[in-house]
Amino acid sequence: MSPDINRDHLSSFGTSAVRIGSGYYVGDWKNKKRHGYGKYIDDDGDLYAGFWKNDKPCGKGAIFYPEGDTHIGYWKNGDKHGKGRYIEEDGSWFDGIWHQGHLIESGKWSWDIDLQ
């Protein structure tokens, strides 16, 4: 994948690998926009794998951060939106509900505690 590849070579729909912004996208597209299933990794190492609509994460997806944390859940207009689970690098996790990228309700928590 070359950094100078852009969306101009894309036609109406298909699957391709392109440089977009500060990263690379590999996946489905429609009308020169990310649409369908795809993966995007930015230059900081954040990797989103999931569904896209109109060039934004939308539907089921997961983001994997380079330090080891992961968020698995639903997305809308590029933001975490709806039910999701945040898993920390040490294996602890919590379930919550997000609205437009903000955690608005947390439910179950799980973490390992050494009681010895």
C-alpha positions in Angstrom: 0.0 0.0 0.0 1.5 3.3 -1.0 0.8 6.5 0.9 -0.1 8.4 -2.2 -3.0 6.1 -3.1 -6.3 7.9 -2.6 -9.9 7.4 -3.2 -9.9 8.9 -6.7 -9.3 5.5 -8.3 -12.4 4.0 -6.6 -15.6 3.6 -8.7 -19.1 2.9 -7.4 -18.4 -0.1 -5.1 -15.9 -2.9 -4.3 -13.2 -3.9 -1.9 -9.8 -2.2 -1.8 -6.9 -1.0 0.3 -6.3 2.7 0.4 -4.5 5.4 2.5 -7.0 7.6 4.1 -6.1 10.4 6.5 -3.5 9.2 9.0 -3.9 5.5 8.3 -4.9 2.7 6.0 -8.3 1.2 5.2 -8.8 -2.3 3.9 -12.4 -3.3 3.1 -15.6 -2.6 1.4 -16.5 0.8 0.0 -19.4 2.4 -1.9 -19.4 5.7 -3.8 -15.8 6.4 -2.8 -16.6 6.0 0.9 -16.0 3.2 3.5 -19.2 1.2 3.5 -19.7 -2.5 4.6 -17.1 -4.4 6.5 -13.5 -3.1 6.8 -10.5 -2.4 9.0 -8.7 0.9 9.5 -5.4 1.3 11.3 -4.1 4.7 12.0 -0.5 5.8 12.3 -0.8 5.7 16.2 -1.6 1.9 16.0 -5.4 2.1 16.8 -7.2 -0.6 14.8 -10.9 -0.5 14.1 -12.4 -3.6 12.6 -16.1 -3.7 11.9 -18.9 -2.2 9.9 -18.9 1.1 8.2 -21.7 3.3 6.8 -21.1 6.5 4.8 -17.4 6.6 5.7 -17.9 6.2 9.5 -18.0 3.2 11.9 -21.6 2.1 12.2 -23.0 -1.1 13.6 -20.9 -3.9 15.3 -17.2 -3.3 15.6 -14.2 -3.3 17.8 -11.3 -1.0 18.4 -8.0 -2.4 19.5 -5.5 0.1 21.1 -1.8 -0.5 21.0 -1.4 -0.6 24.8 -3.7 -3.6 24.8 -7.1 -2.2 25.7 -10.1 -3.1 23.5 -13.6 -1.8 23.0 -16.2 -4.2 21.5 -19.7 -2.9 20.8 -21.9 -0.8 18.6 -21.1 2.4 16.7 -23.1 5.1 15.2 -21.8 8.0 13.0 -18.3 7.1 14.1 -18.9 7.1 17.8 -19.4 4.3 20.4 -23.1 4.2 20.7 -25.2 1.5 22.4 -24.1 -1.6 24.3 -20.4 -2.3 24.6 -17.6 -3.9 26.6 -14.4 -2.3 27.4 -11.6 -4.8 28.1 -8.4 -3.5 29.7 -4.9 -4.9 29.0 -4.9 -6.8 32.3 -8.1 -8.7 31.4 -10.5 -6.7 33.6 -13.6 -5.4 31.8 -16.8 -3.6 32.2 -20.0 -3.5 30.2 -21.7 -0.2 29.5 -24.0 1.8 27.4 -22.5 4.6 25.3 -24.3 7.6 23.7 -22.5 9.6 21.0 -19.1 8.4 22.2 -19.7 9.0 26.0 -20.3 6.3 28.6 -23.7 7.0 30.1 -24.3 3.8 32.1 -22.0 1.1 33.3 -23.2 -2.2 34.4 -21.2 -5.3 35.1 -17.5 -5.1 36.2 -15.0 -7.9 36.4 -11.5 -7.9 37.5 -9.0 -10.3 39.1 -8.2 -9.6 42.7 -5.5 -11.6 44.6 -7.0 -12.0 48.1 -3.9 -13.8 49.5 
